[in-house]
């Protein structure tokens, strides 16, 4: 049985500074869940996760072609993004 990790990778670039990356496991999906069940958990996590750099900012969540999600500032302006994806723990 697989254990799945829902991982958020936050990237923040301040003007004139090097990009800063922060990676965190926001949820573990265990208990013999299938990939499809884990993807359903990924969807829930992506809709509710608020990256530190986007707290207090209106944001939008979008699904990428590979099934992962992006959390971005709704205005489209700013230097921050958060990529949320599912990975299998080995």
Secondary structure as GFF3:
##gff-version 3
##sequence-region A 1 90
A	DSSP	beta_strand	3	12	.	.	.	ID=ss1
A	DSSP	beta_strand	20	29	.	.	.	ID=ss2
A	DSSP	alpha_helix	35	48	.	.	.	ID=ss3
A	DSSP	three_ten_helix	52	54	.	.	.	ID=ss4
A	DSSP	beta_strand	59	63	.	.	.	ID=ss5
A	DSSP	beta_strand	69	73	.	.	.	ID=ss6
A	DSSP	beta_strand	80	89	.	.	.	ID=ss7
###
